[in-house]
Amino acid sequence: MADASSEQKTEGNNARATWLKRLAIVVVVVGVLWAAYYLLIGRNHVSTDNAYVNAEMAQVTPLISAQAVEVLVSDTQAVRKGDILVKLDPSNAKIAVAQAEADLAEARRRFRQTSATSGALSAQVDARGADIVQARAQLATAQADFDKARIDLQRREALAPDGAVSGDELTTARRTFASAKAALDLANAGVKTAQATRNAATGELAANDALVQGATIDTDPAVLSAQAKLDNAKLDLDRTVIRAPIDGVVTKRQVQVGQRVAQGSPIMSIVPLSQVYVDANFKERQLRGVKVGMPATVTSDLYGGDVVYHGKVVGFSGGTGSSLSLIPAQNATGNWIKVVQRLPLRIQLDPKELAEHPLRVGLSMDVELDLAGE
């Protein structure tokens, strides 16, 4: 009986020893496999599930204020660059164009009128020159008459003491001399007046020439200003038709027919699905060997592990997520506890794979980086 119990105990110990040996072998094998995986693969790969799809969305904003008369798209609708999204009431813009065209025609007319005025003023200058010649001729005649009257008066005054000249004759000579002197003064004044008139006409001609000198009807400043206003009015008229700036899908449409939209206020966004990327938030310790250009494999919860996207690291964020948050953490107190930070990386995806399996902004992604790849 004791021998049987001893034999059973021995068999139990042997079985336990065998099980422990097998367990030890399994642990050793698992350890070797894990070490081999880490040395060959694991240490060259880092991964995170804190990653999301993002894109450079285009925000559509009207460049003028007007009433929406037609809305041609709706949310989730795919559009191409240049497609019409919204039409605004063009009435005010058309009136502005008509007014600008009228102002341009008026500016051109004024330039032609100013150019024609230069010719008229030049003729006036020539006419005033002829007036000066005539005034100088009259001055010469008046000077001759004055000299003759002065000589006649001097001769009669010399003969008067001898009684050779009567008193009436002397009086007449003196009157003639006075008249000749007055005529001479008037002729002098006429010359000065003619010269002043010509100077005034010359000044008007110079001032008018300054308005058109070196300019044509197309380069005149007033015409250019009116042309610029017309171009601006036409641009505002073109802006009554709002077009898609990029290819993508319409989202967050906020405009309805009849609504008056304000200049610069967003009315919708367009998401470029063919140009989405992934922002992956890695722990700071995972980024020791990460460089721009390293390959990445990405999977989405939307399609599961059967669809794998391939991409590469194109850049690092300028700060951690917590430091760039709306209210950054302030750990200046004495009870500060270190928290592992995450730094966003941007992963650019293969456009062909995106075309086959489109993604949407905000979807969760799993990202794995190959540290050994370049």
C-alpha positions as CSV (number, residue, x, y, z in Angstrom):
1,M,0.0,0.0,0.0
2,A,2.8,2.4,0.9
3,D,4.7,1.3,-2.3
4,A,1.7,2.1,-4.4
5,S,1.3,5.6,-2.9
6,S,5.0,6.3,-3.3
7,E,4.8,5.2,-6.9
8,Q,1.8,7.5,-7.6
9,K,3.7,10.4,-6.0
10,T,6.7,9.7,-8.1
11,E,4.7,9.6,-11.3
12,G,3.0,12.9,-10.2
13,N,6.3,14.6,-9.7
14,N,7.6,13.3,-13.0
15,A,4.5,14.6,-14.8
16,R,4.8,18.0,-13.1
17,A,8.5,18.2,-14.0
18,T,7.6,17.3,-17.6
19,W,4.9,20.0,-17.7
20,L,7.3,22.6,-16.2
21,K,10.0,21.7,-18.8
22,R,7.5,22.1,-21.6
23,L,6.3,25.4,-20.2
24,A,9.9,26.5,-19.9
25,I,10.5,25.5,-23.5
26,V,7.4,27.4,-24.6
27,V,8.5,30.5,-22.7
28,V,12.0,30.3,-24.1
29,V,10.7,29.8,-27.7
30,V,8.2,32.7,-27.3
31,G,11.0,34.9,-25.8
32,V,13.3,34.0,-28.7
33,L,10.6,34.7,-31.3
34,W,9.7,38.0,-29.6
35,A,13.4,39.0,-29.5
36,A,13.8,38.0,-33.1
37,Y,10.7,40.0,-34.1
38,Y,11.9,43.0,-32.2
39,L,15.5,42.8,-33.6
40,L,14.3,42.2,-37.1
41,I,11.0,44.1,-37.3
42,G,9.7,45.6,-34.1
43,R,12.4,48.1,-33.4
44,N,12.2,49.4,-36.9
45,H,8.4,50.1,-36.7
46,V,6.3,52.5,-34.6
47,S,2.6,52.7,-34.8
48,T,-0.4,54.7,-33.4
49,D,-4.1,54.6,-33.7
50,N,-4.4,58.3,-32.7
51,A,-4.6,59.5,-36.3
52,Y,-7.3,61.1,-38.4
53,V,-8.0,62.1,-42.0
54,N,-7.7,65.8,-42.8
55,A,-7.6,68.0,-45.9
56,E,-7.0,71.6,-47.1
57,M,-10.7,72.5,-47.5
58,A,-11.7,75.4,-49.7
59,Q,-14.0,77.9,-48.1
60,V,-16.4,79.5,-50.6
61,T,-17.1,83.2,-49.7
62,P,-18.8,85.8,-52.0
63,L,-16.7,88.8,-52.9
64,I,-19.7,91.1,-53.2
65,S,-22.9,91.5,-51.1
66,A,-26.1,90.6,-53.0
67,Q,-29.2,88.4,-52.9
68,A,-28.8,84.7,-53.9
69,V,-31.2,84.1,-56.8
70,E,-30.1,80.5,-57.6
71,V,-28.3,77.8,-55.7
72,L,-27.1,75.0,-57.9
73,V,-25.5,72.6,-55.5
74,S,-26.3,70.8,-52.2
75,D,-24.4,69.1,-49.5
76,T,-22.5,65.8,-50.4
77,Q,-22.6,66.8,-54.1
78,A,-19.3,66.3,-56.1
79,V,-18.2,69.4,-58.1
80,R,-15.4,70.2,-60.5
81,K,-13.3,73.3,-60.5
82,G,-15.2,76.0,-62.4
83,D,-18.6,74.6,-61.8
84,I,-21.3,77.2,-60.9
85,L,-22.3,77.0,-57.3
86,V,-24.4,80.0,-56.7
87,K,-25.8,82.9,-58.8
88,L,-26.3,86.3,-57.1
89,D,-28.6,89.1,-58.3
90,P,-26.6,91.0,-61.0
91,S,-28.9,94.1,-61.2
92,N,-26.7,96.5,-59.1
93,A,-23.6,95.2,-60.8
94,K,-25.0,95.8,-64.3
95,I,-26.0,99.4,-63.3
96,A,-22.5,100.0,-62.0
97,V,-21.0,98.7,-65.3
98,A,-23.3,101.1,-67.3
99,Q,-22.3,104.0,-65.1
100,A,-18.6,103.2,-65.5
101,E,-19.0,102.9,-69.3
102,A,-20.6,106.4,-69.3
103,D,-17.8,107.8,-67.2
104,L,-15.2,106.4,-69.5
105,A,-16.9,107.9,-72.6
106,E,-17.1,111.2,-70.8
107,A,-13.3,111.1,-69.9
108,R,-12.5,110.3,-73.5
109,R,-14.7,113.2,-74.7
110,R,-13.0,115.6,-72.3
111,F,-9.6,114.5,-73.5
112,R,-10.6,115.2,-77.1
113,Q,-12.0,118.5,-76.1
114,T,-8.8,119.5,-74.3
115,S,-6.7,118.5,-77.3
116,A,-8.9,120.6,-79.6
117,T,-8.7,123.5,-77.1
118,S,-4.9,123.5,-77.5
119,G,-5.3,124.3,-81.3
120,A,-7.8,127.1,-80.5
121,L,-5.5,128.6,-77.9
122,S,-2.5,128.4,-80.3
123,A,-4.5,130.4,-82.8
124,Q,-5.3,133.0,-80.1
125,V,-1.6,133.3,-79.3
126,D,-0.9,134.0,-83.0
127,A,-3.7,136.5,-83.1
128,R,-2.4,138.3,-80.0
129,G,1.0,138.5,-81.7
130,A,-0.6,140.2,-84.7
131,D,-2.3,142.6,-82.3
132,I,1.1,143.5,-80.8
133,V,2.5,144.2,-84.3
134,Q,-0.5,146.4,-85.0
135,A,-0.2,148.2,-81.7
136,R,3.5,148.9,-82.3
137,A,2.6,150.3,-85.8
138,Q,0.1,152.6,-84.2
139,L,2.8,153.5,-81.6
140,A,5.2,154.4,-84.4
141,T,2.6,156.6,-86.1
142,A,1.7,158.3,-82.8
143,Q,5.4,158.8,-82.1
144,A,5.8,160.5,-85.5
145,D,2.8,162.7,-84.9
146,F,4.0,163.6,-81.5
147,D,7.5,164.5,-82.8
148,K,6.0,166.7,-85.5
149,A,3.6,168.4,-83.1
150,R,6.5,169.0,-80.7
151,I,8.7,170.6,-83.4
152,D,5.8,172.7,-84.7
153,L,5.1,173.9,-81.2
154,Q,8.8,174.7,-80.5
155,R,9.0,176.7,-83.8
156,R,5.9,178.8,-83.1
157,E,6.9,179.4,-79.5
158,A,10.3,180.7,-80.8
159,L,8.6,183.1,-83.2
160,A,5.9,184.2,-80.8
161,P,8.0,186.9,-79.0
162,D,8.6,188.7,-82.4
163,G,4.9,188.7,-83.2
164,A,5.4,186.5,-86.3
165,V,2.8,183.9,-84.9
166,S,-0.6,184.8,-83.8
167,G,-2.0,183.8,-80.5
168,D,-4.7,181.5,-82.1
169,E,-2.0,179.7,-84.1
170,L,0.1,179.2,-81.0
171,T,-2.9,177.9,-79.2
172,T,-3.7,175.5,-82.0
173,A,-0.1,174.2,-82.0
174,R,-0.3,173.6,-78.3
175,R,-3.6,171.8,-78.7
176,T,-2.2,169.6,-81.4
177,F,0.9,168.8,-79.3
178,A,-1.3,167.8,-76.4
179,S,-3.4,165.6,-78.6
180,A,-0.3,164.0,-80.1
181,K,1.0,163.3,-76.6
182,A,-2.2,161.7,-75.6
183,A,-2.3,159.6,-78.7
184,L,1.3,158.5,-78.0
185,D,0.4,157.5,-74.4
186,L,-2.6,155.6,-75.7
187,A,-0.5,153.8,-78.3
188,N,2.1,152.8,-75.6
189,A,-0.8,151.5,-73.4
190,G,-2.1,149.6,-76.5
191,V,1.2,147.9,-77.0
192,K,1.4,146.9,-73.3
193,T,-2.2,145.7,-73.4
194,A,-1.5,143.6,-76.5
195,Q,1.6,142.1,-74.9
196,A,-0.3,141.2,-71.7
197,T,-3.1,139.6,-73.7
198,R,-0.6,137.5,-75.6
199,N,1.1,136.5,-72.3
200,A,-2.3,135.4,-70.9
201,A,-3.1,133.4,-74.1
202,T,0.4,131.8,-74.0
203,G,-0.2,130.8,-70.3
204,E,-3.6,129.3,-71.1
205,L,-2.0,127.4,-74.0
206,A,0.8,126.1,-71.7
207,A,-1.7,125.0,-69.1
208,N,-3.9,123.2,-71.6
209,D,-0.8,121.6,-73.2
210,A,0.2,120.3,-69.8
211,L,-3.0,118.3,-69.6
212,V,-2.4,116.5,-72.9
213,Q,1.3,116.6,-73.4
214,G,2.8,113.2,-73.8
215,A,-0.6,111.4,-73.5
216,T,-3.0,109.8,-75.9
217,I,-6.6,109.1,-75.5
218,D,-5.7,105.7,-74.1
219,T,-3.0,106.8,-71.7
220,D,-4.6,110.0,-70.3
221,P,-4.8,109.7,-66.5
222,A,-8.5,110.5,-66.4
223,V,-9.2,108.0,-69.0
224,L,-7.1,105.3,-67.3
225,S,-8.9,106.0,-64.0
226,A,-12.3,105.7,-65.7
227,Q,-11.1,102.5,-67.4
228,A,-10.0,101.0,-64.0
229,K,-13.5,101.8,-62.6
230,L,-15.1,100.0,-65.5
231,D,-12.8,97.0,-65.1
232,N,-13.7,96.9,-61.4
233,A,-17.4,97.1,-62.2
234,K,-17.1,94.3,-64.7
235,L,-15.2,92.2,-62.2
236,D,-18.0,92.7,-59.7
237,L,-20.5,91.6,-62.3
238,D,-18.5,88.4,-63.0
239,R,-18.4,87.8,-59.2
240,T,-22.2,87.5,-59.2
241,V,-21.6,84.0,-60.5
242,I,-19.8,82.0,-57.7
243,R,-17.8,79.0,-59.1
244,A,-16.0,76.1,-57.4
245,P,-12.3,76.9,-56.7
246,I,-11.3,73.2,-56.6
247,D,-12.5,69.7,-57.3
248,G,-14.2,68.1,-54.3
249,V,-17.4,67.5,-52.4
250,V,-19.7,70.3,-51.1
251,T,-20.2,70.4,-47.4
252,K,-21.6,72.8,-44.8
253,R,-23.8,74.7,-47.4
254,Q,-25.2,77.7,-45.6
255,V,-27.0,79.6,-48.4
256,Q,-30.6,79.5,-49.6
257,V,-32.4,81.1,-52.5
258,G,-33.5,84.6,-51.6
259,Q,-30.9,85.0,-48.8
260,R,-28.8,88.1,-49.0
261,V,-25.2,87.0,-48.5
262,A,-22.5,89.4,-47.1
263,Q,-19.2,89.9,-48.7
264,G,-16.6,87.6,-47.1
265,S,-19.0,85.5,-45.1
266,P,-18.6,81.7,-45.7
267,I,-21.5,80.1,-47.6
268,M,-20.1,76.5,-48.0
269,S,-16.9,74.5,-48.0
270,I,-15.5,72.1,-50.6
271,V,-13.5,69.1,-49.5
272,P,-10.9,67.8,-52.0
273,L,-11.2,64.0,-51.5
274,S,-8.4,63.3,-53.9
275,Q,-6.0,65.3,-51.8
276,V,-6.7,64.3,-48.2
277,Y,-3.9,63.4,-45.9
278,V,-3.5,61.8,-42.4
279,D,-2.4,63.7,-39.3
280,A,-0.9,61.0,-37.0
281,N,-0.2,61.9,-33.3
282,F,2.8,59.9,-32.2
283,K,4.2,59.8,-28.7
284,E,7.4,61.9,-28.4
285,R,9.5,58.8,-27.5
286,Q,8.4,57.1,-30.7
287,L,9.8,59.8,-32.9
288,R,13.5,59.4,-32.1
289,G,14.3,57.8,-35.5
290,V,11.5,59.3,-37.6
291,K,12.5,61.4,-40.6
292,V,10.7,63.1,-43.4
293,G,10.3,60.8,-46.4
294,M,9.9,57.5,-44.4
295,P,7.3,55.1,-45.7
296,A,4.1,54.5,-43.8
297,T,1.2,52.0,-44.0
298,V,-2.2,53.2,-43.1
299,T,-5.5,51.4,-42.5
300,S,-8.9,52.9,-41.9
301,D,-11.7,51.8,-39.6
302,L,-14.1,52.5,-42.6
303,Y,-12.6,49.7,-44.7
304,G,-10.9,47.5,-42.1
305,G,-7.5,45.8,-42.4
306,D,-8.2,44.5,-45.9
307,V,-7.5,47.9,-47.5
308,V,-4.0,49.2,-46.8
309,Y,-2.9,52.7,-47.9
310,H,0.7,53.5,-48.6
311,G,2.2,56.9,-48.0
312,K,5.2,58.8,-46.6
313,V,6.0,61.3,-43.9
314,V,6.0,64.8,-45.4
315,G,6.4,66.9,-42.3
316,F,6.2,67.5,-38.5
317,S,3.9,69.9,-36.8
318,G,5.5,73.0,-35.2
319,G,4.2,72.1,-31.7
320,T,2.5,69.3,-29.7
321,G,-1.2,69.0,-29.7
322,S,-1.5,70.3,-26.1
323,S,0.6,73.4,-26.7
324,L,-1.4,74.3,-29.8
325,S,-4.8,73.8,-28.2
326,L,-7.2,76.6,-27.5
327,I,-6.3,76.6,-23.8
328,P,-2.7,75.3,-23.4
329,A,-1.9,73.4,-20.2
330,Q,0.0,75.5,-17.6
331,N,2.1,73.3,-15.3
332,A,3.9,75.9,-13.3
333,T,2.8,74.7,-9.9
334,G,5.0,72.5,-7.6
335,N,2.8,69.4,-8.1
336,W,3.6,69.1,-11.8
337,I,3.4,65.6,-13.2
338,K,5.1,64.8,-16.5
339,V,2.7,63.7,-19.2
340,V,3.9,62.1,-22.4
341,Q,3.2,64.5,-25.3
342,R,2.1,63.7,-28.8
343,L,3.4,65.4,-31.9
344,P,1.3,65.4,-35.1
345,L,3.0,64.1,-38.3
346,R,1.5,64.6,-41.7
347,I,1.3,61.4,-43.9
348,Q,0.7,61.9,-47.6
349,L,-1.2,59.0,-49.2
350,D,-1.0,57.5,-52.6
351,P,-3.5,59.3,-54.9
352,K,-4.3,56.1,-56.8
353,E,-5.2,54.2,-53.7
354,L,-7.4,57.2,-52.6
355,A,-9.2,57.1,-55.9
356,E,-10.0,53.4,-55.4
357,H,-11.1,53.8,-51.8
358,P,-12.0,57.4,-51.0
359,L,-11.7,58.7,-47.4
360,R,-13.6,61.5,-45.6
361,V,-12.2,64.1,-43.3
362,G,-12.2,63.1,-39.7
363,L,-12.1,59.3,-40.1
364,S,-10.0,57.4,-37.7
365,M,-6.8,55.8,-39.0
366,D,-4.1,53.4,-37.8
367,V,-0.6,54.4,-38.9
368,E,2.6,52.4,-38.9
369,L,6.0,53.8,-39.8
370,D,8.9,51.9,-41.2
371,L,12.0,53.4,-39.5
372,A,14.3,51.4,-41.7
373,G,12.8,52.6,-45.0
374,E,13.9,55.8,-46.8
